Amino acid sequence: MFLSFLKNKSQNISPDGSYYYFSRFTDEQKTIYQSLLTGIRSFKKEIKIPLRPVNEISLIFNSMLLDNPLVFYVSSYNQVNDLYKQKCTIVPEYKFTHQVIKQYTNTVNNFLQVFDTVKNKSDSDKELFVHDYCLNNVSYDNGFGDYSYSVLGPVLNKTAVCDGIAKFVKLAFDYLGVKCLVVSGKAQNPAADSKMEGHSWNMVKTGGKTYHLDVTFDMTLKNKTNRYDYFNLCDNDIKKDHVIVTNVPACTTAGNDYYSVNSLSVNSSAELDNYIGKALKQGKKTIVVKIMNVQYSENTVNKIMGIAQRQYGNMHNGSVMIEVEYNSSQMVFEIHFK
C-alpha cells in the first residue's frame, strides 16, 4: 500500500512538507527533479534531461534524495553532456540489482508497520514514538557500514550514522502523515566533545509549528535514561551547536522543547534546588534537568553537585557518590546518585 502511494506521488509531486526541497525549485528544475525521480524508480539506466550547470543538477539530485528516503539504492550518478542538442544524460549508479532493490523495498515497507500503533494518534504522540523507537532500538554505527547512510541501516542492522537515521526518521513520519524534512549542515556532538563536522538531522511540523529534531544526538547522549536535548528546538537553540547549510523554513517558536513542555526545566538556582529535592523525595536515582536562560561556566557542575549533595543529606544519613553528565551547549544535566 505504501509503495503504491509513493508511485502515485511521483506522478504529481505536491509542494508539501514531505517534498520540501522540491517546492523550492523553479518549474524547470521541478521538471528535472521529477524526471530523475521517475527514472530512478523505474530503474532506468539512462535519464534524459535538459542541459544545466553541473552544480545545479547535483543540487536537484541530492535534494531529490533528501525528499525521498525510500530511494536508498542510488547515491551517485555519471553525467554525459550533449552541447549540440543542449541535453544531458544522467546515468544512475545503482547499488543493487533490480531484484534486490525490490526485495529491500518490500522489507522496508513491511518494517514501517511497527509505527502502526500510533497511526491514529496526534502528531506530537507520533513524534515522541518515533524518537523513542530510535533511541531504544537503533544505535550509532561507529563502523560506518555501507548500509548506515540510508534507511537500510536502521531497518536491516539496527544501526546507522546521522544520514541514515535522519532519513529513517523522515520515512517514518512520511508513513505516519507528519510533515518532516532532512536538514544538512554541521554540528558539534556534545557526547563526543568533537569539532564541527558534517551532520544531518530533521525538522518536524507538529501543532502547526516547525521544530528541529536531532535524534542522532539524543541517541548518542542516552545512558541510563532517554535524552530529549534536541527535541523540538527553535532556530536559536539548535544554532548553539549546529550550523544549517540547506535552505530550510524558519523556526522561531521557542519554549516548546521537550524539557519545557514536560516541566523538566528550571530558571534559577532556587528552582533547581526545589526540583532536585522533589525528585529525591520521589525516590529518583537519576535526574535530568534543563537550566534555562543561562550559559555554561566552569562552576556550573560544581554548583549542581553542591545542591544535590545538600538535598540528599537532608533526607539520608551518610555520603553518596554523585555523578553529573552534561550537555553544555543546551544546558541539560543528568545527575546520578550512586
ZIZIQUI-V678366 format. One record per backbone hydrogen bond with DSSP energy under -0.5 kcal/mol. CO is the residue of the C=O (numbers start at 0). NH is the residue of the N-H. E is the energy in kcal/mol with one decimal. If there is no record, write none. Layout:
CO,NH,E  CO,NH,E
This chain:
0,4,-1.8  1,5,-2.1  2,6,-2.0  3,7,-2.0  4,8,-2.1  5,9,-1.8  6,10,-0.7  7,10,-0.9  7,11,-0.8  8,11,-0.6  13,15,-2.2  15,18,-1.0  16,19,-0.9  18,22,-1.6  19,23,-0.6  20,23,-1.0  21,24,-1.4  25,29,-2.6  26,30,-1.8  27,31,-1.7  28,32,-2.6  29,33,-2.7  30,34,-2.1  31,35,-2.6  32,36,-2.7  33,37,-2.8  34,38,-2.3  35,39,-2.5  36,40,-2.4  37,41,-1.2  38,43,-2.7  39,42,-1.6  46,89,-3.0  48,87,-2.5  52,56,-2.1  53,57,-2.3  54,58,-1.9  55,59,-2.3  56,60,-2.8  57,61,-2.7  58,62,-2.3  59,63,-2.2  60,64,-1.6  61,65,-1.8  62,66,-2.2  63,67,-1.2  67,70,-2.1  68,150,-0.5  69,71,-1.7  72,94,-2.7  75,92,-2.3  77,90,-3.0  78,80,-0.5  79,88,-3.1  80,82,-0.6  81,85,-1.1  81,86,-1.8  85,50,-2.1  86,81,-3.2  87,48,-2.3  87,89,-0.5  88,79,-2.5  88,90,-0.5  89,46,-2.2  89,91,-0.7  90,77,-2.1  91,93,-0.9  92,74,-0.7  96,100,-2.5  97,101,-1.9  98,102,-2.1  99,103,-2.9  100,104,-2.5  101,105,-2.3  102,106,-2.1  103,107,-2.7  104,108,-2.6  105,109,-2.5  106,110,-2.1  107,111,-1.6  109,112,-1.3  110,113,-2.1  111,114,-2.1  112,115,-1.9  114,117,-1.6  115,118,-1.6  117,120,-1.8  121,125,-2.3  122,126,-2.4  123,127,-2.2  124,128,-2.2  125,129,-2.6  126,130,-2.5  127,131,-2.7  128,132,-2.6  129,133,-2.1  130,134,-2.1  131,135,-2.2  132,136,-1.5  133,137,-2.4  138,159,-1.8  139,141,-1.1  140,143,-1.1  144,147,-1.1  145,148,-0.7  146,149,-1.6  146,152,-1.4  147,160,-2.2  147,163,-0.9  149,152,-1.4  149,153,-0.5  150,154,-1.7  151,155,-3.0  151,156,-0.7  152,156,-1.9  152,157,-0.9  152,158,-1.4  157,138,-2.1  159,140,-2.1  160,164,-2.6  161,165,-2.9  162,166,-2.2  163,167,-2.1  164,168,-2.6  165,169,-2.1  166,170,-2.5  167,171,-2.4  168,172,-2.3  169,173,-3.0  170,174,-2.2  171,175,-1.7  172,176,-0.8  172,177,-2.8  173,176,-0.8  178,204,-2.3  180,202,-2.0  182,200,-1.9  183,244,-2.3  183,245,-1.7  184,198,-2.8  185,242,-3.5  186,188,-0.6  186,196,-2.4  188,191,-0.7  188,192,-1.0  188,193,-1.1  196,186,-2.3  198,184,-2.4  200,182,-3.4  201,212,-2.9  202,180,-2.1  203,205,-0.6  203,210,-2.8  205,208,-1.9  208,205,-2.2  210,203,-2.6  211,231,-1.1  211,232,-1.9  212,201,-2.2  212,214,-0.7  213,217,-1.6  214,218,-2.5  215,219,-2.2  216,220,-1.3  217,221,-1.0  224,222,-1.1  227,230,-1.4  229,213,-2.1  229,231,-0.7  230,257,-1.6  232,211,-2.7  233,237,-2.5  234,238,-2.3  236,239,-1.4  237,240,-1.4  237,241,-1.0  240,187,-2.2  242,185,-2.5  245,247,-0.9  250,234,-3.1  251,253,-0.8  256,260,-2.4  257,261,-1.9  258,263,-3.6  259,262,-1.3  263,289,-2.0  265,291,-3.1  267,271,-2.1  268,272,-2.5  269,273,-2.2  270,274,-2.5  271,275,-2.6  272,276,-2.2  273,277,-2.5  274,278,-2.1  275,279,-2.4  276,280,-1.9  277,281,-1.3  278,283,-2.1  279,282,-1.7  284,336,-2.9  286,334,-3.6  288,332,-3.0  289,265,-2.5  289,291,-0.6  296,299,-1.4  298,302,-2.3  299,303,-2.2  300,304,-2.6  301,305,-2.2  302,306,-2.3  303,307,-2.5  304,308,-2.6  305,309,-2.2  306,310,-2.6  307,311,-2.4  308,312,-2.5  309,313,-1.7  310,314,-0.6  311,314,-1.2  311,315,-1.8  319,321,-0.5  320,337,-3.2  322,324,-0.5  322,335,-3.2  324,333,-3.2  325,327,-0.6  326,330,-1.3  326,331,-1.5  330,290,-2.6  331,326,-2.7  332,288,-2.3  332,334,-0.6  333,324,-2.7  334,286,-2.6  335,322,-2.3  335,337,-0.6
